[in-house]
């Protein structure tokens, strides 16, 4: 609803690229750049471990949010306009920004290493 899916897509693309890169460095039983099944499983588990808290935060939409965000009547739409005007007013702008923050982490992104 608020761009969480787009943010997750960009972040997960980077994290997914970094996860196998870490596994390739330690793997390589068949030569440089080889990724065996066990290394791939570890890489995908690392990806899931890093992304899961963010995904869970985005998917945990409070009840009523969708109905408020996408009203289905003129009265609902008018109420939404009034609520938007109040929430985006100068005194409440910071509070509204905190309330609508989709997902956040203090964890650093995994390093992206390239092997050739």
N, C-alpha and C positions, 0 to 999 in steps of 0.2 A: 504494500500500500504506500509505503513512503520511500521506495528506492532500495529497500533492504536486499531484494533479490539481485539487483544490478551490482550492488556493493559486494555481495557474497560471490557473485560470478567472477568479478575481477580479482578479488582476494583469493578465491579458491583456485583460479587459474595459475596464479603465482605459486601458491603453496603446493599445488599438485606438481608443478614443474620442479620445484625444489626438492620434494620428497624422493623421487627416484634418483635425482642427481646425488643425493647423499648416499643412497643405497648402492649406486654404481661404483662409487669410490672404494667402498669396502668389499665389494663382491669380486668380480672378474676372475673366476676360476678358469674360464675359457679365453682369456685375453682381455686387453683393455676395452672398457666400454660394455662388457657383457653384463647382463642383469639376469640372474637366475630366479627361479620361482620363489624361493625363500626370501631373497632380497626384495623382490617385488611385493610380496605379502607384507614385509616389514615397512616398506615405503608407503604402501596404501594404508596400513594401520597408523603410521605417523601422520599421514594426511588427515585421516579421520579424527585422531586425537586432537590435532590442532584446530580443525574446523568445527567439530561437533558443538562446542559451547556457543559459537557464533550462530550456527544454524538453529540450534535450539532456541536461542534468544529471539531470532527473527520469526520463527514459526510459532512462538508463544503469544499470539495476538490476543489481547483481552476480549472477553465477550462483549458484544455491542460495538466494538470498534469498526467493524466492517459496515454495519448498518448505519453508524454515524458518518463514516467517510463517504458512503455511497447511498444517500437518501433516495427513497422511491416515491416520494410525494412532494407536492409543492410546499406543504407545511414543513416537512422534513428538510427540504432544501433551504427554506427561509431560516429555519432554526440553525442549520449548519452555517449559513452566511453570518448570522449574529454571533455564533460561537467562534468562528474564525476571526471576526473583527475584534472580539474581546481577547482571545488568546494571542493575537498578533499585535495587540496594542503595546505601546512602549513599556508600561509597568510589568506586563506579563510575558514579554517576548522571551526572556532567558528561561523562565519556567517552562514555557511551551517547547523550547528547544530541548531541554532535558527530558521532558515527557515523551517527546517524539523521536528520541535517539533510538535507532533500531538495534544495533549491535556494536559492541565495543570490546576491545581487549587491551590490556597493558603489555601483553606478551609480544616480544619482537618477532618479526617474520623470520622463518627459517632462511638460512643463507642459501643463495642460489649459486652453485658451483658448476662449472662446465668442464667436461673432460673431452679431449679430442683423441 
